[in-house]
Amino acid sequence: MRKKIVAGNWKMNMNLQDGIALAKELNDALVADKPNCGVVICTPFIHLASVAQFLNQDVIGLGAENCADKEKGAYTGEVSAEMVKSTGAQYVILGHSERREYYHETPEILKEKVMLALKNDLKVIFCIGETLEEREANKQNEVVKAELEGSVFNLSADEFRKIVIAYEPIWAIGTGKTATSEQAEEIHAYIRSIIAEKYGKDVAEDTTILYGGSCKPSNAPELFAKPDIDGGLIGGASLKAADFKGIIDAWK
């Protein structure tokens, strides 16, 4: 059975004190009411080591929102995969549309990041997805296929098993627009089919594919009911414990 996951991406929100408070609140809520799925929170770098001390990682995994494409050295301001791992984090988000768009991360850069993350025993939440123009031109399938081929299809089958895919329609992030559950299921099924072409049916069936695009407590049950949607990568709704737990409880 492939793993069901609800992952929170805090983005550039929460100072350290507020972040610790939110992590504690979530941890207490989920220790008291055990989730029916894997839960991960991905926080800004400066939160990681502090937050790690307050999480029961049997209940909530910890992740970073990015890592560097270099191992170490004279790269002022960068944070390596090894540093992320040393905080107690288990996951890292790579390829988020905001990183691709605002910071010009190319498929080659992301390929390096993925390799370094895996080398340091981090699980990768790898984001793919199309813009509104690409969706309107009906190019979503070729876009997600190219993003997988560009950065993760170089991996061996064993390495690929450490990748969680997050499909995020860029046109539905923070816009309030959500893909319908049918639209989301259709592209999730397509993503699974191209993983099967590359790595075989067993690997594809075991790959967790998350939906990331304005997922909230109200629409999570309908999205998560679809056979190829294995959870969510949650932005804004992960910053409030009640909302985030509402999405996690959609698995009950």
C-alpha positions in Angstrom: 0.0 0.0 0.0 1.5 3.3 -1.0 1.8 5.9 1.7 -0.9 8.6 2.2 0.7 11.9 3.2 -0.5 15.4 4.1 2.5 17.8 4.0 2.5 21.4 5.0 4.6 24.0 3.2 4.9 27.0 5.5 6.8 29.1 2.8 8.2 32.4 4.1 5.8 32.7 7.0 6.1 32.5 10.8 8.9 33.9 12.9 10.8 31.3 15.0 8.7 31.7 18.1 5.4 31.5 16.2 6.7 28.5 14.2 7.6 26.6 17.4 4.2 27.4 18.9 2.4 26.1 15.8 4.6 22.9 15.7 3.8 22.2 19.3 0.1 22.8 18.8 0.0 20.4 15.8 2.1 17.8 17.6 -0.2 17.9 20.7 -3.3 17.6 18.5 -2.0 14.7 16.5 -0.5 12.8 19.5 -4.0 13.1 21.1 -5.8 12.1 17.9 -3.6 9.8 15.8 -3.7 10.7 12.1 -4.7 8.1 9.5 -1.9 9.2 7.2 1.7 10.4 7.2 2.0 14.0 8.2 5.0 16.3 7.4 5.6 20.0 8.1 8.2 21.8 5.9 9.4 24.9 7.6 11.9 27.7 6.8 15.5 26.6 7.4 15.9 28.6 10.6 13.0 26.8 12.2 14.2 23.2 11.5 16.6 22.5 14.4 14.3 24.2 17.0 11.1 22.6 15.8 12.7 19.1 15.6 12.9 19.1 19.4 9.2 19.5 19.8 8.0 16.9 17.3 7.2 13.3 17.9 8.5 12.2 14.5 6.4 9.0 14.7 3.5 11.3 14.2 4.8 14.4 12.3 7.8 14.3 10.0 9.9 17.4 9.5 11.1 18.8 6.2 12.8 21.8 4.6 11.4 23.9 1.7 14.6 23.7 -0.4 18.3 22.8 -0.3 21.4 23.9 -2.2 22.6 22.3 -5.5 26.1 22.2 -4.1 27.6 19.9 -1.5 29.5 22.5 0.5 31.9 25.4 0.1 32.0 29.1 -0.6 28.3 29.6 -1.3 27.3 32.4 1.1 23.7 32.1 2.3 23.1 28.6 0.9 22.0 25.6 3.0 23.2 22.2 2.0 21.3 18.9 2.1 23.7 17.7 4.7 22.9 20.7 6.9 19.1 20.1 6.5 19.6 16.4 7.4 21.6 17.3 10.5 18.7 19.3 12.0 16.6 16.2 12.3 14.6 16.8 9.1 13.6 13.8 7.0 12.2 15.5 3.9 12.9 18.3 1.5 10.6 20.0 -1.0 12.3 20.5 -4.4 11.1 22.0 -7.6 8.3 24.1 -6.2 6.8 26.4 -8.8 7.9 29.5 -6.8 11.5 28.3 -6.8 11.3 27.6 -10.5 9.7 31.0 -11.4 11.2 33.5 -8.9 14.7 32.0 -8.5 15.1 30.5 -12.0 15.8 27.0 -10.9 16.3 24.9 -14.0 15.8 21.1 -14.5 19.6 20.7 -14.3 19.8 22.6 -11.0 17.0 20.5 -9.6 18.6 17.3 -10.8 21.7 18.2 -8.7 19.5 19.1 -5.7 17.6 15.8 -5.9 20.9 13.8 -6.1 22.3 15.6 -3.1 19.1 15.2 -1.0 19.1 11.5 -1.7 22.8 11.1 -1.0 22.0 12.7 2.5 19.1 10.3 3.1 16.4 12.9 2.7 13.1 11.9 1.1 12.2 14.4 -1.7 8.8 15.9 -2.3 9.3 16.8 -6.0 6.9 19.4 -7.4 5.6 19.5 -11.0 2.7 21.4 -12.6 1.6 23.7 -15.4 0.7 27.4 -15.6 -2.7 28.7 -16.6 -1.5 29.4 -20.2 -0.2 25.8 -20.5 -3.4 24.4 -19.1 -5.5 26.5 -21.5 -3.3 25.3 -24.4 -4.0 21.7 -23.2 -0.2 21.2 -22.6 -0.4 20.0 -19.0 0.6 16.4 -19.8 3.7 17.3 -21.8 4.7 19.9 -19.1 4.6 17.4 -16.2 6.3 14.7 -18.3 9.2 17.1 -19.2 9.6 18.1 -15.6 9.9 14.5 -14.5 12.3 13.7 -17.3 14.4 16.8 -16.7 15.1 16.1 -13.0 14.1 12.7 -11.6 13.9 10.1 -14.4 17.7 9.8 -14.3 17.3 8.0 -11.0 17.5 4.3 -10.5 14.2 2.6 -9.5 15.5 2.2 -5.9 16.4 5.9 -5.8 13.0 6.9 -7.3 11.2 5.0 -4.5 12.4 7.8 -2.2 10.6 10.4 -4.2 7.1 11.7 -3.4 5.6 13.6 -6.4 3.5 16.7 -5.7 1.3 17.8 -8.6 0.6 21.5 -8.3 -1.4 23.3 -10.9 0.3 26.7 -10.7 -2.9 28.4 -11.7 -4.5 27.0 -8.5 -1.8 28.0 -5.9 -3.0 30.8 -3.7 -5.6 31.9 -6.3 -8.5 30.3 -4.6 -9.0 28.3 -7.9 -8.9 24.6 -7.4 -8.7 22.0 -10.1 -11.9 19.9 -9.9 -11.3 16.5 -8.3 -11.9 15.1 -11.8 -9.2 17.3 -13.4 -6.8 16.5 -10.5 -7.4 12.7 -10.8 -7.0 12.7 -14.5 -3.5 14.2 -14.4 -2.5 12.2 -11.3 -3.4 9.0 -13.2 -1.4 10.3 -16.2 1.6 11.0 -14.0 1.3 7.5 -12.5 1.2 6.0 -16.1 4.4 7.7 -17.2 6.1 6.5 -14.0 4.9 3.0 -14.9 6.4 3.4 -18.4 9.7 4.4 -17.0 10.0 2.2 -13.8 7.3 -0.4 -14.2 3.9 -0.9 -12.6 5.1 -1.9 -9.1 7.1 1.3 -8.6 4.3 3.4 -10.1 1.7 1.8 -7.8 4.0 2.5 -4.8 4.6 6.2 -5.7 2.8 8.7 -3.5 1.4 11.5 -5.6 0.1 14.6 -3.7 -2.2 17.3 -4.9 -1.0 20.8 -4.2 -3.3 23.6 -5.2 -5.6 25.4 -2.8 -6.5 22.2 -0.9 -8.5 23.0 2.2 -10.7 21.1 4.8 -13.8 21.7 2.6 -12.5 20.1 -0.6 -9.9 17.6 0.8 -12.4 14.7 1.3 -13.5 14.9 -2.4 -9.9 15.1 -3.7 -8.6 12.4 -1.4 -11.4 10.0 -2.4 -9.9 9.8 -5.9 -7.8 6.6 -6.5 -4.6 8.4 -7.7 -4.6 11.2 -5.2 -2.5 10.2 -2.2 -2.7 13.3 -0.1 -1.9 17.0 -0.3 0.9 19.5 -0.3 -0.7 22.3 1.7 0.3 26.0 1.6 -1.8 28.6 3.4 -4.0 26.1 5.3 -1.0 24.5 6.9 -0.4 27.8 8.9 -3.4 27.2 11.1 -3.5 24.1 13.2 -7.3 23.6 12.9 -7.3 23.9 9.1 -4.3 21.6 8.7 -5.8 19.0 11.0 -9.1 19.4 9.1 -7.3 18.3 5.9 -5.5 15.5 7.7 -8.8 14.2 9.1 -10.1 13.9 5.6 -8.3 10.5 5.6 -10.6 9.3 8.4 
